[in-house]
Amino acid sequence: MRIVTRESWNSIARSTVALCLAGGVLAVAPARAAEIEPRAYLNTPVGMNFVIAGYVYSEGGLSTDPASPLQDAQLKINTGLFAYARALNLWGKSGKIDIVLPYSDLSGTALVNGQPAERNVSGLSDPRIRLSVNFIGAPALSKQEFASYK
């Protein structure tokens, strides 16, 4: 027969509270689809920084429901982005934080309730911050350790 001490009971209680809090946080987090980004989980030496700039142009029509008051929409979208990423040591495993700031300019024409309309909108799009961790394999290594790692 095992006797439960006050210390072990406190440890069990703390673990239970931590699991309940983690479950509560995960329950309210929005579900997202998986991404297939090349090299998203690539092991990188700790302390490496990456700066990325990009530009996307798109133009074309917009499919709408026939019952919608919006018909024959034609859009032009210009989007520029700036991103920063840094490799981190998270609990002895390699990790990365990414921050992406896109800026978009959208112009378009359409028929709204049969009347021609035109609109131009520009500004910051939704920023994105992502923290990723390689839980299996991929230990966090300095540049010197990474160069000699097999």
C-alpha positions as CSV (number, residue, x, y, z in Angstrom):
1,M,0.0,0.0,0.0
2,R,1.3,3.4,-1.0
3,I,0.9,6.4,1.3
4,V,0.2,9.7,-0.4
5,T,2.2,12.5,1.3
6,R,1.3,16.1,1.4
7,E,4.2,17.0,-1.0
8,S,3.1,14.3,-3.6
9,W,-0.5,15.5,-3.3
10,N,0.6,19.1,-4.0
11,S,2.6,17.9,-7.0
12,I,-0.4,16.0,-8.4
13,A,-2.7,19.1,-7.8
14,R,-0.2,21.4,-9.5
15,S,0.1,19.1,-12.5
16,T,-3.7,18.8,-12.8
17,V,-4.2,22.6,-12.7
18,A,-1.4,23.0,-15.3
19,L,-3.1,20.5,-17.6
20,C,-6.5,22.1,-17.2
21,L,-5.1,25.5,-18.0
22,A,-3.3,24.2,-21.1
23,G,-6.5,22.5,-22.2
24,G,-8.4,25.7,-21.7
25,V,-6.0,27.7,-23.8
26,L,-6.0,25.1,-26.5
27,A,-9.8,24.9,-26.5
28,V,-10.2,28.6,-27.2
29,A,-7.5,28.8,-29.8
30,P,-8.8,28.9,-33.4
31,A,-8.3,25.8,-35.5
32,R,-6.2,26.3,-38.6
33,A,-5.4,24.2,-41.6
34,A,-2.0,22.7,-41.9
35,E,0.6,24.4,-44.0
36,I,3.2,23.0,-46.3
37,E,5.9,25.6,-46.3
38,P,9.3,24.4,-47.5
39,R,11.9,24.3,-44.8
40,A,9.5,25.5,-42.1
41,Y,11.1,23.1,-39.6
42,L,14.6,23.1,-40.9
43,N,17.2,22.9,-38.2
44,T,19.1,26.2,-38.2
45,P,21.9,27.4,-35.9
46,V,20.7,29.4,-32.9
47,G,21.0,33.1,-33.4
48,M,20.6,33.2,-37.2
49,N,18.5,36.1,-38.5
50,F,16.6,36.2,-41.8
51,V,15.1,39.3,-43.5
52,I,12.7,38.7,-46.4
53,A,11.0,41.2,-48.7
54,G,8.5,40.2,-51.4
55,Y,6.0,41.5,-53.9
56,V,2.8,39.9,-55.4
57,Y,0.6,41.2,-58.2
58,S,-2.8,39.7,-59.0
59,E,-5.6,40.8,-61.3
60,G,-8.8,39.2,-62.5
61,G,-12.4,38.6,-62.0
62,L,-14.2,37.7,-58.8
63,S,-16.8,34.8,-58.7
64,T,-19.9,35.8,-56.8
65,D,-23.3,34.2,-56.0
66,P,-25.8,35.0,-58.7
67,A,-28.2,36.4,-56.0
68,S,-25.5,38.8,-54.8
69,P,-25.9,42.5,-55.7
70,L,-22.3,42.5,-56.7
71,Q,-21.7,41.4,-60.4
72,D,-18.9,41.6,-62.9
73,A,-16.2,42.5,-60.4
74,Q,-12.6,43.1,-61.7
75,L,-9.8,43.5,-59.2
76,K,-6.1,44.5,-59.2
77,I,-4.1,43.7,-56.0
78,N,-0.5,44.8,-55.3
79,T,1.0,43.4,-52.1
80,G,4.4,44.0,-50.7
81,L,5.7,42.3,-47.6
82,F,8.5,42.5,-45.1
83,A,9.4,39.5,-42.9
84,Y,11.9,38.8,-40.2
85,A,12.8,35.4,-38.7
86,R,15.2,34.3,-35.9
87,A,16.4,30.9,-34.9
88,L,15.9,30.2,-31.2
89,N,16.9,27.7,-28.5
90,L,13.5,26.5,-27.0
91,W,13.9,23.9,-24.2
92,G,17.1,22.6,-25.9
93,K,15.3,22.1,-29.2
94,S,15.7,24.3,-32.3
95,G,12.9,26.7,-32.9
96,K,12.1,29.8,-34.9
97,I,9.9,32.9,-34.6
98,D,8.6,34.6,-37.8
99,I,7.0,38.0,-38.1
100,V,5.4,39.0,-41.5
101,L,4.0,42.5,-42.2
102,P,2.1,42.7,-45.6
103,Y,0.9,46.0,-47.1
104,S,-1.7,45.8,-49.9
105,D,-3.3,48.1,-52.4
106,L,-6.6,46.8,-54.0
107,S,-8.5,48.6,-56.7
108,G,-11.6,47.3,-58.4
109,T,-14.7,47.9,-60.4
110,A,-18.0,46.1,-60.3
111,L,-21.7,46.5,-60.9
112,V,-23.6,47.0,-57.6
113,N,-27.3,46.6,-57.9
114,G,-26.8,47.3,-61.6
115,Q,-24.9,50.6,-61.1
116,P,-21.2,50.9,-61.8
117,A,-18.9,51.3,-58.8
118,E,-15.2,51.7,-58.2
119,R,-13.2,51.3,-55.0
120,N,-9.5,51.7,-54.0
121,V,-8.4,50.4,-50.6
122,S,-4.8,50.3,-49.3
123,G,-3.1,49.7,-46.0
124,L,-1.5,47.1,-43.8
125,S,-3.0,43.6,-44.1
126,D,-3.2,41.2,-41.1
127,P,0.3,40.7,-39.6
128,R,1.4,37.2,-38.9
129,I,3.5,35.9,-36.0
130,R,4.5,32.3,-35.8
131,L,6.5,30.3,-33.2
132,S,7.7,26.9,-34.3
133,V,9.6,24.2,-32.4
134,N,11.2,21.0,-33.5
135,F,10.1,18.6,-30.7
136,I,11.7,15.5,-32.3
137,G,15.3,15.6,-33.2
138,A,16.9,18.9,-34.3
139,P,18.7,19.9,-31.1
140,A,19.5,23.6,-30.7
141,L,23.1,24.2,-31.7
142,S,25.4,27.2,-32.0
143,K,27.0,27.9,-35.3
144,Q,30.2,26.1,-34.3
145,E,28.3,23.0,-33.0
146,F,26.1,23.0,-36.1
147,A,29.1,23.0,-38.5
148,S,30.5,19.8,-36.8
149,Y,27.1,18.1,-36.1
150,K,26.5,14.8,-37.9
